[in-house]
């Protein structure tokens, strides 16, 4: 048997906006001990990718990381990989942004370490065919991708002891298959399991090459791994095994493999990522069926033969599954277009960088990592995009007071949206979806108060009853794809799904017997045909829009018109409702307008609600409460310096409740505060032909 070549790739990343203590824990438990262990084994050579987001934090807080890398570079033990600096999913970016992201990482590594990088890491190993052209244009020679992507193109597992070339009009670019089996043996099985796998699949290949490239965090940061990898010495034993078998196995970097090993041929891969991603992206019903099907087929002796033909969804499916991810993505694209429309003289790095930072992939999707479900990650990316847009618009409008109202299909759903913008605020409305407001930004602070999340069913919720305490000491070391943990008991009792989107300007006709608990749990009854139904655009002014729907409440015909007005240079919305009874009989019903505000923290002195005229001050957002005769409501995020003030011309009844989701992350199931939901209510008693009108104002300001 020919001598085996083994290339080890490590990818380390923390997202824009993650907590400092998470960065610090990752450094102490994973990044630092891994590099120190490599230094103890001079024989070891590997390829390392560190995202630009992580590099930025390390520059400020842990300079020792650079000292360790400098030593490894000096000894020739590490190859640095490039990629997109702020770790976006490259295919869903505008081409010019993708090239800029790659160029910024290349230039950073050249400037900081004096190296010219050749290879690149793709965020979540998401591949689409046009990337071959973009990567070649950016000077990238090779990337590692998962073996499932090669299998789905018709390759056999035994054909993947090597690498392939691809192109899309220019190139070529080398594609290295990452062996899934090695991702699971390293570091979760004894070191010999990896060597045995390589020996088993190396037969018949002149220059057998095996690649394992995966997250560095699984070496110490993932649950239960620090003790196994370092305290119990797995990593030392793994490196010792490789050194003892140096006569049979060569350790190479990916760059050395590209130079020394002849490519196995040409290939053209379909869209894809790693196998687990293709499962996570599926809608819940399909995801459960897919998981069950995979589990059943794995019991068959011919599983390896069947595996190439089993394929789930691909990454862009998240933009269809999660409206929140789609809105964020479309906002990023819109802001990028605004920047690129500036003249070349006005474009510069200071304007461009926040937009690129806002492309960090983590809050755009969700799998076994918290991702989209984590409000602080969503907020951080929204903040970058909005601050970038704020500065770009200031340049474009030269600081003048202005109001723009645009009618466009913002979210690519085939229906038009209304985008109301001025120098201080954005308010985006969706007439086709209940006339709701789905984005509301205080632009000077980069704060989207509608950065909320609708609670929906996830395939993994079925596993909640099986979850065990994340603090349990009796759990074996396993991949996060196999562990089922929970951060608190009885979370299944807190699991709720919303019947409507948790946004704003939602029109409820909820009946006299409805309760505040039903509102909190997302199961509030509705007897109207307004909440999620299309409104027509009645009028569009230079500073306002009027929406109208003719529907019914419990069979009684009703016309509802709502007008939203903005003002140049002010972060104020003036909202006017007019309801007219179209039926020949009286209408008696409660009517409520719902607002969900994403204020980041439920039990913090810095995130509060006050009812000044009721002398109720600084209440926690975790409260479930009913307040009568309310005329003013003030919500404050003192940490970010933003306040929202609702001012009514007369008394309203207020329900206020926290909206909490139950999601899965690498640490287990967890409860997460998503928004505080406010339902402002009036009683309607309308004779035939009678009208009811109310107005109120909402103002955003510095806190």
Residue, then its C-alpha position, 0 to 999 in steps of 0.5 A: x500500500x502506498x504511503x498515506x498523506x493526511x492533511x489536518x485543517x482547523x477552522x476557528x471562528x466567533x461571530x460579530x457581536x458575540x459576548x466577550x466571555x464567550x470569546x475568552x472561554x473559547x480562547x482558554x479552552x480551545x484555541x490556546x491549548x490546541x496551539x500549545x499542544x501542536x508546539x509540543x509536537x514538532x512533527x505536526x503540520x496543519x492548515x489553520x483558518x481564523x476568521x477576521x471577526x475572531x482576529x479582531x477580538x484577539x488583537x484587542x484581548x489575547x495577543x498571545x494567540x499571535x505569539x503562538x502563531x508566529x512560533x508555529x510559522x517560524x517552525x513551518x508547522x502551520x499554513x494559514x488559510x484565507x477566506x472571507x474576512x467577516x465569515x459570510x456565506x459567500x454565494x449569497x453576497x453580491x459578487x463585488x462584496x465577496x471579492x472584497x471579503x476575500x481580499x481583506x483577509x488576504x491583505x490582513x494575513x500578508x500585513x500581520x504575518x507576512x504570508x501569501x495565502x493560497x487556500x481559503x475556508x468557506x463559511x459552513x462549507x457552503x458551495x454553489x457553482x459560481x464560486x469557482x469563478x469568484x475564487x479563481x478571480x480572487x486568487x484562491x487556489x484551493x478549498x476543502x469541502x465535505x465528501x457528501x458534496x462529492x458523493x452527490x456529484x456521482x463520486x464513490x467514497x473510495x474515489x475520495x482519497x485525493x482531490x479534484x479540480x473544478x472551474x466555471x469559465x476560469x480557474x482551475x480551483x482545487x477541491x479537497x474532500x473532507x471525510x465525514x468519518x474523520x470528522x466524527x472520529x476526531x476527537x470523539x474516538x480513540x486515535x487509532x480509529x482515524x488511522x484504521x479508516x485511512x488504511x481501509x480506504x487507501x487501497x488502489x490509490x497511487x497517492x492516497x490523501x485524506x483530509x479532516x477539516x472542521x471546527x477548532x472549537x470541538x477541541x475543548x469548547x464543545x460540551x464535555x470535550x475539554x476534559x477528554x481532549x486535554x485533561x485525558x490527553x486525547x490530542x497528545x495521544x493523537x499526535x503521538x500516534x501520527x508520529x509513531x506511524x510516520x513511516x506510513x503516514x505523512x502529515x501535510x498542509x493543504x498547500x503541500x498536498x496541492x503541490x505534491x499530489x496529482x489531482x484525481x481529475x475534474x469535477x463539477x459539484x452541485x450546491x451543498x454543504x456538510x450533510x448535517x446542514x442539509x438536514x437542519x435546513x429542511x422544514x420541520x415535517x420534512x426534517x423529521x422524515x429525513x432524519x428517520x429515513x437516514x436512521x433506518x438506512x444506516x442500519x443497512x449493509x449497503x448504507x455507503x452505497x445508498x448515501x450519495x443518493x440521499x440529500x436534503x436541502x441546501x443553505x438558501x432554504x433558510x431564507x425561505x424557512x425563516x422570514x427573519x433571516x430573509x429580511x436581514x439578508x435583503x436589508x444587507x443587499x439593499x444597503x450594499x446596493x446603496x453603497x455601490x451606487x455612490x460615486x467612486x469618489x465617495x466610497x471608502x473603507x470607513x463606509x464599506x466596513x460596517x456593511x461587510x461586518x453585517x454579512x457575518x453568517x451566524x444570525x442568518x441560519x440555525x441548526x445545532x448552533x443558536x444562530x438566528x435564535x440568539x438576539x444578541x447576534x441578530x442585533x450585532x449584525x443589524x447594528x452594523x448594517x444600519x450604521x453603515x446605511x446611516x452613514x451612506x445615506x448621510x453622504x448621499x443626502x448631504x445631511x439634508x432633512x429628507x423623507x423617501x417612500x419606496x414601493x418595491x418587492x423588498x423581500x422577494x415574495x412577489x408582493x410589494x412592500x412600502x419602505x419609509x425612510x428619513x435621516x433618523x428612522x426606517x419604517x417598513x410595511x408589508x401591506x400583503x401581510x396584514x399591513x404589518x410593520x416588519x422593520x423599525x430602525x433608530x438609525x443613529x444607534x443602528x437599532x432595529x426594534x423589530x429584530x424579533x423572532x416568531x416562535x415556530x416548530x423545529x424538528x428537534x423539539x421532538x427530542x426535548x423530552x429526551x434531553x438531560x442536564x447539560x451539567x450532568x457529569x455522567x455524559x460521555x464525550x460525543x459530537x454535538x450532533x449526537x448529544x441531547x442536553x438541556x440547560x434547565x428542566x421542564x422546558x417542554x412546558x414552556x414550548x409555544x408556537x405563534x399563530x401570527x408573526x411577532x412584528x408590529x401594527x398587527x390588528x387583532x379582534x380577539x373576543x371578549x373572553x380572550x386572556x393575556x396568557x393566550x396572548x403570551x403563548x401565541x394562541x390568542x383567538x381572532x374573530x377578524x379577517x385582518x391579522x394576516x390578510x392583505x391590505x390595499x394601498x389606498x394612498x401614497x403621499x410624500x410623507x405617509x401611506x394609507x392602507x385599507x382592508x374591507x373584511x369582517x369581524x365574526x361575520x360583521x362587515x368592517x372597513x379598517x384604514x390605517x395611515x402611517x406618517x413620518x416627518x423629516x428629521x424626526x424619528x416619529x411615527x404618527x399612526x391613525x386608525x379609522x374603522x367603519x361598520x359596513x353591516x346593517x347591525x351593530x358591532x361590539x368587539x375588543x380591538x387591539x394593535x400589537x407591537x413586539x419590541x426586541x429590547x435584548x434582555x428580559x431581567x435587566x435594570x438597563x432594559x425596562x418599561x415605564x408607564x409615567x402617567x400611572x407612576x409605574x417605572x422601570x419594570x422588567x420586561x419579563x413581567x406579564x401584566x395588564x394595565x388599564x387607562x394607559x396613555x403613555x408607555x416608555x421602553x428603554x434600552x439604556x445599554x444601547x442608549x435607545x428609547x421608544x415612547x408611545x403617546x396616546x390621546x386617550x386611555x387604552x388597556x395594555x397587555x404586556x408579556x415576554x415572548x420566549x423561544x425554546x431552541x437548541x444550541x451546542x450547549x443544549x436546549x435553552x429558553x431565550x427572550x425574544x421580545x416584549x409584546x404589547x397589545x394596546x386595546x379599545x372597546x368597539x361599539x359601532x352602530x351601522x355605518x358608524x366610524x371609530x377613529x384613534x391616533x397615537x404617536x411613537x417616537x424613538x430617541x436617545x436614552 
